[in-house]
């Protein structure tokens, strides 16, 4: 059941991670949608119109870097807050996220409470 809270699109090709993120965000009152990879995200983003996207990097079809770049290049999606949620934790990855204009970078394994706090902050909700 969806709430009237801020919309979040959770993008991850790992079912377990995707469900973990969904459950934690739904418990906090977010209206959560999912995409199974980057191509699915790009196909759904205009219909969902999320305030925040949590985005994995290493996915089939279209990786998270390409998704983030395409979101930033599209005037209709450029304002969406992007949280990278990835096992890639090298300094070069963090810098690439900054260059692409992502709003926050969390590395796996992650603390679900911290993710909720980040998403709340990005949607303007009290933390």
C-alpha angles and dihedrals in degrees: 000000000000124000130211090252126118113302119247126186111208112204119189133127091214109089094204095051092043092053092045091055093043095051094048094048094044090052087058092053100259120146099236129198127176141217124190097213143353096280090052090050093052091047093052105034097089093049095045095041093196126193090214135024122198105207133193117209106210105061135133124257099013119017124220094255091059092045092051091049092049092047091052092046094053113080089211093058104025092099095054112113111239124205114190111215106186146141087227103102104158118130089244089058092051091049091049089053090052092049090052091050100244113168099221138003121211123180126218127275088052136176107249090211090056091050090052090050091051093049092046090052093048092051092048095249120139114266 
